[in-house]
């Protein structure tokens, strides 16, 4: 039996995959504990798992809304992830000293865990739940002349990061060096976002693309979805009869994350108009948590809800319109559902770029689109079979990768190896 300490940020999309792996480790007879903000962990991790509290920092919901591309990425690190590392480090240190883990499992963007681990000499594994830090190109620098040929609204905005943060970029290197000087081992020379022992990627190379050398051992385990994705358990109050009605039309799910903003409300309304203009060919479930479209309602063409059982619903969906959040995209691809993606900020442009690169969807411009553009994008992903074929191909790779059981097996094996030979194969 081994002891695992999971270090996570106060972000549900990062906690959920780790929680599925933690449950698998417990089923295998191991002990797990968490280091993070208790309020963020509540309801996402098992109630009987010990939680060692860490301080937090103000969220980034109030950041300038016009930030895009490299500016948004730098703001996220400068104003959130770096301050979060300083805030969490004392709590992570206390958790390591009290719990005595054999191995830390550290979220890739919660570098306090990595730096405290290296300072205390405790082995750690990186948990990578998004494509942002995996991409190989320079931050915010699309390839010369790059455009999205499948985007009916035209080429992508030059301010959007087409790839992600390269470890050689001076700004991220300087930021991480500063964190390491205060929190970690100043003599270490590796990128703390990639453990020299192991990085678990909750995706596959079919989606992320091959990884460049120099980032330590990487294992692709696919999405850790936890419960069965086609289960309707605990969703009996959802109007499944409307979904199950077979009238020969395609079913579209529209699920956005920023509909509470003015631009988000506009985009959601354009999605509705685009669907209504194609009432003979398709119908849609529209998620409107903030009621920007008015009171929830349903008719022959639209079912508008404040929330939906997304995993279960995707099993019955022919296309998805979303902002390209990593978890939402992987859940769709798991089901072989092609996408229309309208990225806004954070990792969304990176994930959207991967969707179009693998051929599993079409990108539209969030801030510049209209009902016609959304409708044309839906026509493409529903009418051209290669989009669905690409989505099924990636989904098959996800299922084959193993998910939470595969991740737990890698952690279990490494914990044993570390106990037998702590520095076997280690390159720092």
Order of alpha helices (4+ residues) and beta strands (2+ residues): beta-alpha-beta-alpha-beta-alpha-alpha-beta-alpha-beta-alpha-beta-alpha-beta-alpha-beta-alpha-beta-beta-beta-alpha-beta-alpha-beta-alpha-beta-alpha-alpha-alpha
